[in-house]
């Protein structure tokens, strides 16, 4: 299943990523090659697609101006994947169907490529969309994103995830907290950014946040299901690795069938949250179904 939003935005996001990333010919070429390798190794571009879809759903009408800022969200996401795959973290040698960055370039360059994607993403968020009219919006969006990446978001969630590894039993509420911080908060931030760039009201931003919270959790539940049920060829990464490494997962807590039911409940919750957005929320309904119904 491919949602119309992905067909519409992914080619434009890909083009924008190509423009904002430094060329391999520019020194230090090895670092730039590593950055481009991880960005263009594949990926669904869910976060920038959601940001652009939210932007239009909230009345935004300058997509070409906003696209580089949305591309920044993909840079930040990819930085987290590079670091997540490192031997000190998940120690994975496959991502998006290709060898991970540290396998191809070595750990030192992989770490620096992640750092460089993080800092370039931050620079873009603080300078794009261009123009004085976006000054306050850039500041607001940057605060939302940087908070989502910090100790109360992605970084903190990763630590909690590492601490839970190998535990005999993890409660569903504790697991939900881990993945809300590790995955959900940044996904929420991407949606809220779209609303901020469009000048949406506080009520609409709150609705986007609730939608993102439910969708982010559904994304992780489906990820756990795919890890337990799919092949390397289907999901593009090593399947069954969570169970082998003793990671806490929703499948471990509820089983595959129970996790599937929970994902469907979260989808319904996400769709209900969109009511304050009005008729334009239809565009955001498709990506939600895509996230929950995907097979990779």
C-alpha positions in Angstrom: 0.0 0.0 0.0 1.3 3.4 -0.9 -0.5 6.5 0.4 -1.0 9.4 -2.0 0.9 11.6 0.3 4.0 9.5 -0.2 3.6 9.5 -4.0 3.3 13.3 -3.8 6.0 14.2 -1.4 8.8 11.6 -1.5 10.2 12.6 -4.9 10.3 16.3 -3.8 11.9 15.4 -0.5 14.5 13.2 -2.3 15.4 16.2 -4.5 15.6 18.5 -1.6 17.9 16.1 0.3 20.2 16.0 -2.7 20.4 19.8 -2.7 21.0 20.3 1.0 23.7 17.6 1.5 27.3 18.5 0.7 28.7 16.9 -2.5 31.1 13.9 -2.3 33.6 15.8 -4.3 33.9 18.4 -1.6 36.4 17.7 1.2 36.2 15.8 3.5 34.9 13.6 0.8 34.8 10.4 2.9 32.5 12.1 5.5 30.2 13.4 2.8 30.1 10.1 1.1 29.1 8.4 4.4 26.4 11.0 4.9 24.9 10.5 1.5 25.2 6.7 1.7 23.0 6.5 4.8 20.5 9.1 3.5 20.1 7.5 0.1 20.2 3.9 1.2 16.4 3.9 1.1 13.8 4.7 3.6 10.1 5.6 3.6 10.6 9.3 4.5 7.7 9.1 6.9 8.7 12.0 9.0 9.2 14.7 6.3 6.1 13.4 4.5 4.0 13.8 7.7 5.5 17.3 8.2 4.6 18.4 4.6 1.1 16.7 4.8 0.4 18.5 8.1 1.7 21.8 6.6 -0.8 21.6 3.7 -3.6 20.3 5.9 -3.2 23.4 8.1 -3.4 25.7 5.1 0.2 26.1 4.1 0.7 27.2 0.5 4.5 27.6 0.0 5.7 24.0 -0.1 8.8 24.7 -2.1 9.9 27.2 0.6 9.3 24.7 3.4 10.7 21.5 1.8 14.4 22.1 2.9 13.2 22.3 6.5 11.2 19.1 6.1 14.4 17.5 4.6 16.2 18.5 7.8 13.9 16.1 9.7 15.1 13.2 7.6 18.7 14.2 8.3 18.0 14.1 12.0 16.2 10.8 11.8 19.0 9.2 9.8 21.6 10.5 12.3 19.7 8.5 15.0 19.7 5.4 12.8 23.4 5.5 12.2 24.1 5.8 15.9 21.5 3.2 16.8 23.2 0.6 14.6 26.6 1.0 16.2 28.2 -1.9 18.1 27.8 0.0 21.3 24.0 0.2 20.7 22.1 -2.3 18.7 25.1 -3.7 16.9 23.3 -4.2 13.6 25.0 -4.8 10.3 22.0 -4.2 8.0 19.8 -1.2 7.5 17.3 -0.6 4.7 18.6 -3.7 3.0 22.2 -2.5 2.9 25.2 -2.8 5.1 25.1 -0.2 7.9 27.3 2.8 7.9 29.9 1.5 10.4 30.2 -1.7 8.4 31.0 0.3 5.2 33.0 3.2 6.6 34.2 2.1 10.0 32.9 3.2 13.4 34.7 6.5 13.6 33.5 7.8 10.2 30.0 6.5 11.0 29.8 8.4 14.3 31.0 11.5 12.6 28.5 11.1 9.7 25.8 10.9 12.3 27.1 14.0 14.1 27.3 15.9 10.8 23.8 15.0 9.8 22.6 16.1 13.2 24.3 19.5 13.0 23.3 20.1 9.3 19.7 19.3 10.2 19.9 21.8 13.1 21.3 24.4 10.8 18.6 23.9 8.3 15.8 24.1 10.9 17.2 27.4 12.2 17.5 28.9 8.7 14.6 27.4 6.7 12.0 28.3 5.6 13.8 31.4 4.5 12.4 34.9 5.0 11.5 37.3 7.8 7.9 36.1 7.9 9.2 32.7 9.1 11.5 34.0 11.8 9.3 33.2 14.8 8.1 30.0 13.2 11.7 28.8 12.7 12.5 29.4 16.4 9.3 27.6 17.6 9.8 24.6 15.3 13.5 24.3 16.3 12.6 24.3 20.0 10.0 21.6 19.4 12.4 19.4 17.5 15.5 19.8 19.7 13.5 19.0 22.8 12.2 15.8 21.1 15.8 14.8 20.4 17.1 15.3 24.0 16.9 13.6 27.4 13.1 13.8 27.5 12.8 12.4 24.0 15.0 10.3 21.7 18.3 10.2 23.6 16.5 9.5 26.9 14.3 6.8 25.4 17.4 5.1 23.9 19.0 4.9 27.4 15.8 3.5 28.9 15.7 1.0 26.1 19.3 -0.1 26.7 18.6 -0.4 30.5 15.6 -2.6 29.8 17.6 -5.0 27.6 17.8 -8.4 29.1 15.1 -7.8 31.8 13.0 -10.8 32.6 9.8 -8.8 32.5 8.9 -5.3 31.3 5.5 -3.8 32.0 3.5 -2.6 29.0 3.4 0.9 30.5 7.2 1.0 30.9 7.6 -0.2 27.3 5.2 2.5 26.1 7.2 5.1 27.9 10.4 3.9 26.3 9.0 4.1 22.8 7.1 7.3 23.3 10.4 8.9 24.1 12.6 7.0 21.6 10.2 7.2 18.6 7.0 8.9 19.3 8.1 12.3 20.5 10.1 13.1 17.4 7.4 11.9 15.1 5.0 14.2 17.0 7.5 17.0 16.6 7.6 16.5 12.8 3.8 16.9 12.5 3.7 19.9 14.8 6.5 21.5 12.7 4.2 21.3 9.7 1.5 23.0 11.6 3.9 25.7 12.9 5.2 26.5 9.4 1.6 26.9 8.2 0.7 29.2 11.1 -1.8 26.8 12.7 -3.7 27.7 15.9 -2.8 26.1 19.2 -5.9 23.9 19.1 -4.8 22.4 15.8 -1.2 22.0 16.9 -2.5 20.1 20.0 -4.5 17.8 17.7 -1.5 17.1 15.5 0.5 16.3 18.7 -2.2 13.8 19.9 -2.3 12.3 16.4 1.4 11.9 16.3 1.5 10.4 19.8 -0.8 7.6 18.8 0.7 7.1 15.4 4.3 7.0 16.8 3.3 4.3 19.2 1.5 2.4 16.5 4.6 2.6 14.3 6.7 1.0 17.0 4.2 -1.8 17.7 4.1 -2.6 14.0 8.0 -2.5 13.9 8.0 -5.1 16.7 5.5 -7.3 14.8 7.6 -7.1 11.6 10.8 -7.9 13.5 9.1 -11.1 14.8 7.3 -12.2 11.7 9.1 -11.0 8.5 12.3 -11.9 6.6 15.5 -9.9 6.1 14.5 -9.4 2.4 11.1 -7.9 3.4 12.1 -5.5 6.2 15.6 -4.7 5.0 17.2 -5.4 8.4 18.1 -8.3 10.6 14.8 -9.9 11.8 14.5 -11.6 15.2 17.3 -9.5 16.5 15.2 -7.9 19.3 14.4 -11.3 20.8 18.0 -12.6 20.5 19.4 -9.5 22.3 16.7 -9.7 25.0 15.1 -6.4 24.0 11.7 -5.6 25.5 9.1 -5.5 22.7 5.3 -5.3 22.4 5.2 -8.8 20.9 7.1 -10.1 24.0 4.4 -8.5 26.2 1.2 -9.3 24.2 2.1 -11.8 21.5 1.8 -11.1 17.8 -2.0 -11.1 17.7 -2.3 -8.9 20.8 0.2 -6.5 19.4 -1.7 -6.4 16.1 -5.0 -5.5 18.0 -3.2 -2.8 19.9 -1.8 -1.3 16.7 -5.4 -1.1 15.3 -6.6 0.6 18.5 -3.8 3.2 18.2 -4.8 3.8 14.6 -8.3 4.5 15.6 -7.1 6.8 18.3 -4.9 8.7 15.9 -7.7 9.2 13.4 -10.0 10.5 16.2 -7.4 13.0 17.2 -7.7 14.7 13.8 -11.2 16.0 14.2 -10.1 19.6 15.1 -8.2 19.8 11.8 -11.4 19.6 9.8 -11.9 18.4 6.3 -8.3 18.7 5.4 -7.4 15.9 7.8 -8.2 13.4 5.1 -4.7 13.8 3.8 -3.3 12.7 7.2 -5.5 9.7 7.4 -3.8 8.0 4.5 -0.3 8.0 6.0 -1.7 6.7 9.3 -3.1 3.6 7.5 0.2 3.3 5.6 2.1 3.2 8.8 -0.1 0.6 10.5 -0.7 -1.6 7.4 2.9 -1.7 6.1 4.8 -4.9 5.7 8.4 -3.5 6.0 
